[in-house]
Amino acid sequence: MQTQEIQDTTLRTLANFVIEERRAAFLETEYLDCKRRLLDSFACGLAAFHQPTCVNVRDLAIMNGGAGLSTLLGTRVRTNVEMAAFANGFLVRYLDGADTYPGGGGHPSDCWAGLLALSEHLQLSIEQLFRSVKVAYSVFHNLFVSAQLRNKGVDNAFYVTVGTAAGCAFLLGLDHKQTANAISMAVVPNISLAVARTGSLSTWKAGASANAARNGVFAAQLSAAGIQGPAMPFEGLRGLWDLTGPFKLETFDLGPSSTPRMQRAHMKQFLCDYHSQTPVLAAMQLYEKLNGESIESVQVYTYEFAHNEVASDPEKWAPNNRETADHSMPWIVAGVLISGNFGEHLFSADQLKNPIHRNLTNRVTVHEDPDLTKKFPEEIPCRINLKTSSGRRFEVEVNLPLGHPCHPMSDHQVKNKFMTLTESVIGDGAFRIFDNIWKSSPSDPVNQLMSQLYFPH
């Protein structure tokens, strides 16, 4: 990075924000929101602990991570920061249950893994961790709403990399130039392609986010070691703007009456893509009305983004793995109409071959409704019309899922989600772990927090 004032205005704005956050107040409401989202991320990660792909990734981290101070979630094994970020990030993302910015923003919760790993390595406090998370969410959200890179073929994992790098620069206490270098080295080598979430999906759906967290950590470590990044990563010749076109960041100061950027991230009730949350609720209501009657046809009406994202590819009507099935609105709706509830049973290997489920999925059609499109993203609307074999017709519309900023989860509901996801993995220790983290104080060390997440396997 050149020694004169940073000429890349986008880079300068991001670096300025990180530095200014060192002097910013950290409110009690922000601390509580961070704690809720940390517990939510831990719940999603621990629920995936025994998934074969997650076991393989953890084994890889143990084999290649070497000695370190960063804990692999659910174990007493410690490894280096980068591999802990990758393995834990894989766990958090795998079941697709943590928070999200709808409309192509992806999952800011993916930043937790890298920031946890570095905070533990540096032996920092929970408050320091949470302040870095606020930085990461803010950078992530601003890039998303300002750049809209999904429309340019860039995956939302890119926001994870830059947000994580900014948060890690905060944790490392990097100065302005070093912070700019860290962000530059997060941007230039890490343009993630949106094909990761298109068509028939693979385990890289989780891997892209985990890799992004690792890359964000590494970018900040490189800068701390004195490595310099390109001076004009966004606006320079052959920089990001040459690929995506120019964009201007929003002001970071949204004003006291605005919803903070972290609280704009929607939490999830169900472990599947966010756009199927209201269809799940509508299908549950329809199941109760059916009283066991057979179904002739199902018409689902949704908004344009949801239709394009989870109901336009042919693969969504014949998913062959969990990654595709949990991003398939027709598959999820059909499964809930059959069983009356949502759960992992919808995505098991046997269920993916179930002829009854496949047959009903083929009788589900999904349509974009312009009136519903106008409501998004202020609402997440869905309407389902169902016709039975006897000719009876039912219609249900749901506009707000639980976890939407206008319909937030209560503390009790956050706890219930944690217990529901983790009891089958942790057993009786689930309540103890939740309670200990909930009662933790800002000055408690992160390594103490991570040590509580060990359980017999």
N, C-alpha and C positions, 0 to 999 in steps of 0.2 A: 504494500500500500504506500503510495507516495506521501511525503511528509506534509505537503500543503493541505489546505482545507479540502475536505472531501467534496468532489465535484458531482458525484452521482447523488442527485437529490433524494431519490428513494432510499438509497443506502444511508445517507446522512440522517434522514428522518427516523429510520429504524434504530440506528445507533443512538441518536439523541434520546429517543424514548427509553431505551434500556438504561442509560445513564441517569435520566431524570427520575426513574422509578426508585433509585437508591434513596432519594430524599422524600419520596411520596409517603403519605400516611397509609397504614394498612389497617382497614376497619375491621371491627369485630364481625360484621356481616360477611365480609370477604373471607375471613378465617373460617367461619362456619360453612360457607359455600364450598370452600376448598376441602374441608373435612368430609362433607357429604359426597363430593365427587371422587375423593380418594377412596372412600369406602366402597363406592359404586364400582370403581375401576378394580379394586382388589377383589370384589365379589365376582366380577366377570373373569378375572384372571385365574382365581382359585377354582372356579367352576370348570375351567378348561384344563386343569392340571394333568388329568389322566388321558386326555385326548392323544392318540398315537402321534400325530404330527408335532404336538407340543412336547411330548416326551423326547422325540427325536431332536428337536431344536435344543432342548435343555441338555441332552447328552452331548450335542455339538459344542455348547457353551462350556460344559465341564471339560471336554477334551481339548478345546482350543483356547480357553480363556486364561489359563495360567493362574497364578496367585493374584489375589486382589482383595478388596474390602467391600465389594458390592454383592449383596445377597441375591441368590436365585429364589424367586417367590415360592414359598411353601416348603423350603428346605433350609438346612443350615450350611449349605455349600456357598462359598464366596468365590467370586471370579473378578476379572477386570471390568471396568466401567462399561466398555463398549459391548461386550458379550452379555453382560447383565441387562443392559438396555435392550438388546436384540431379543434375548430369550423371554424376558418379562413383557416386553412389548408384544411379542407373539401371543402370549397368554391373554393379555388384556384385550387384544383385538379379535382373537380367534372365533369366539361365539357371537360377536357383533352385538354386544349388549350395552356398551358404554355410551357416553353422551355424543352429540353430533350437532353440526350446523347444517340444517337442511338446505337443499338447493345446490349441492355440489361442494359444500365446505368440508365434508368428511368429519373426522373425529378428533377434536382437540385433546381428548383423553389419551390419545396415543403419545402425547408429550410426557405424560407422567413417568413412563419407564426410564427414560434417559435422565430426567431430573432427579428421580429417586436414587438411581445408581450413583450419580455424581455427588449428590448431597450426602449419601452414606459414606462414599469414599473420602469426602472432605470432612466428615464428622461434624456436620452442620445440624442446626436445630430444625424442628418442624416449621417454625415461623419462616425461617430462611427458605426452606423448600417451598412453602406456600406462596411466598412473595415471588419466587422464580416462576411458579406455575401461573400466577397472575400475568407476568410478563409474557410467557409463552402463549397463553390463550389470547391475549390482546394482539400480539403480532400475528398469530395464526388467523384470527378473525378479520383483522384489518386487511391482510393480504387477500383473503378469500373474497370479501365484499368489494374490494377495490379492483382486483385483477380478474376475477371470474375465469380462472385458467382452465377449468373443465371444458369450456367452450373452445379452447385452443388445443385440446388433446393432452393437457398436463394433468396428472393424477393429483388428488388431494393430499397424497403423501408428501408432496413438495412443501405444503404448509407446515407439516409436522417437522420436517427437517429444519426449516428456518425458525419456527417457533421454539423448537428445542435448543437450537444454537443460541438464540437470544436469551433464553432462560439460563442456559449454562454459562454464557458470558456474564450474566448477572451473578450467578453463584461463585464464579471464579474471581469476581472483582476486577474484570478487565477494564482498562481505560477506554476512552472513546475510540481511538485508532484500533486498538486490539478488538474491540467489539465489532467495529466495521469489518475488520479482517475476518472475524469468525463468521459473520453473516455472509460475506462474500464467498467464503469457502463452503458455506452451506448451499449457496445458490448455484455456483458455477458447475460443480461436478454432479449435481443431484436432480436433474430434470427427470422426474418419474412419469412414465407414460400411462395414460388413462385406460389403455387396453387391459390393465390389471383388473378393471371392474366392468368389463364389457363381454357380452356373450356368455359362453360357458366359462365359469370362473374356476380358479384353481386355488391352492393353498397360499399362493402369493398374494391373495386378497388380504390376508393377515400379514404376510411377510413384507409387503411393501411398506406398511406402517412401521413394523418393527425395524426394518432396515433404515427407514427414515429417522427414527429416534436415534439409532446408533450413529448415523452419519452426522446428525446435529451435534451430538456429544463430541464426536471426533473433530468436527470443524472448530469448536471452541477450544479443545485441547491443542490443536495445531496452532491456533493463534496465541495461546498462552505460552507455547514453546518458541514463539518468535517467528513462525511461518507467516508470510504475507499472502493475501489473496488479491485477485485482480482489482484494480481501482474502480472500475466501472462495470460491475456485474449486471446491473439492470439496464442502464441507459447507454452504455458504451457500444462501439462498433462490435457486432457479433455478440452482444450481450443478450439478456433475456428478452428485451423489447424487440429485438430483431426477429424473434420467434413468435412472440405473442401480441405484438403491438404495444404501444405505450399505455400506461394507466397511472392514475394519481391516487396516492394513499389518502384515505379519510384522515381527518384530524383525530389524534388519539384521545383528546379531551372531548368527550361527548356531552359534558355538562352534568350537573348534579341531578337533574330530573330524568336523565336517560337511564335505561337499563344497562348495567355494566356488561362488558363483552362476555365475561365468563357466564353470567346468568342468562345470556342469550343462547347458550348451548343447551339443546333440548336433551333431557334424560329419557331413557327408554324403560317401558314396563316389560316388554317382551324381547327376547334375544333373537332378533332378526332385523332386516333393514327397516329404517325408520318409517318409510312410506307405507309399510304394511301394518303399522301399529293400529290405525283406525279401522282398516279392513278386518283385522283380527277381532276387534271389539264388535263390529257390525255382524260378523259371522257368528260370534258367540250368541248374540241376541237372536239371530235367525234360527240357530240350532234349537233354542228353547221353544220357538214358535212351531217348529216342524213336528214335534212329538213323534219322531221316528219315521215320518212319511218320506218316501223316496223323492229324489230331486230330478227334475227334467232338465232345467237350465239355470245358469247363474249369470247375471249381467252386473259387472262391477264398473262403476263410474268414478273416475279419479281426475286429478289435475295433470297437466301436460308433463311436468317434470317426472312425476311418479310413473306415468305411462311409459315414458322413454327409458327410465332407469330400471324398472323391475317388471315391465309387462309388455315389452315390444319385441324382444329377441325370441325366436322359436325355441331356444334352449330352455326358456322359463316354463314351457309346458311339458318338458320331459327332462327334468334335472337328473344328473347322474352322480352328484356329490352334494355334500352339505353346503359348500360354498355357493353353488348355484341355487340350491333349494331355498336357502334363507334369504336370497335376493329375488325370489319369485313370488309375486303377488298371487297369481292363479294357484300355485301349488299350496301356498299357506292358507288361502281362503278355503280351498277344497278340503284340506286336512282338518281345519277347525270345524267345518260343516259336518264332517264325518264323525269326529270324536267329541266335539263340544268344547274342547279346550286347546290351548297352545302349550307346546312343550318340546323337548328334545326328541320325543317319539316321532315327530313329523319329519325328522331328518336322518333317521337311522338307515343303515344299509338295507334292511328288510323293507322299510317303509318306502324307500325310493323305488322298489320293485313291485310294490303292492298294486295289483290290478284294479282294485276298487278305487284307490286314491288316484291312480293315473287316469282311470275312466272318467271320474268326476272332474278332474283338472281339465280334461279335453272338452268338458261342457261348460267351462268358465270362459267368458269373453270379457275383455277389459277395454273400456272406452275412455277417451279423454273428453271431459265435459268442460266447455269454455267457461261456464259459470263457476265451476269448482276451481278452475285454473286462476280465476280472478281472486279467489280467497287465499291462495297460497302465496307466501309462507306464513301470513298472519294466522291462518288455520291450516289444518292438515286434513282436508275434507274427503270423505268417501261415502258413496251411496251404493247399496247393493239391492238389486231386484232379483227375486228368486221365484221360480215357477216349479210347483210340484208335479208329480206324474198324474195326480188327480185333477190338475188344472188350477189349484189354489195359488194365489200370488201374495208375496210378502215384499215389503220394502223397509229398509233400515238405513238411516243416515247418521254418521258420527263425524264430528268436526274437530274435536280436540282430544288427543291422546293424553293419558297420564304422563307427566314429565314435560309437557309443553310449558313454556314460561307463563302462559295464561292459565295453566292447570298444573301447577308444580306438585311434585311428590312431597308429602309431609315427611318429617323426620321418621315417623313410625313406618311409613311406606318404604323409605330408604332401608331401614332396618329389616323390614319384612323381605325385601328383595335380596338383601345380603344373606339372610338366613335361608331363604328358599334355594338360592344358588349354591351355597357352600355347605349346608348340613350333610348332604350326601357324600361330600368329599372330606370334610373336616370332622364330622360327627359332633360330639358334645362340645368340642372346643370352639364351635362357631360363635356361640353367644359370648364366651369369654373374650375372643379376639375382637368382636365388634365393640363390646363394652369398654375394653381397654383402650382401643383407638378413639372411641367417642369421648372418653374422659381424659385423653391426653392433653397436655398443655403446650403452649407455643414454645416454651423453652426446652421441652423434651428433645433428646437427640433422635435423629432419623434412624440411626442404627438400632436403637432400642425399639422403635416402632417396627422395623423390619424383622427383628428377632422374634416378635410375638406371632409372626405368621407361619412359623414352623409347626408342622403337625406330623404325627406318625403316618407313614404311607402304607 
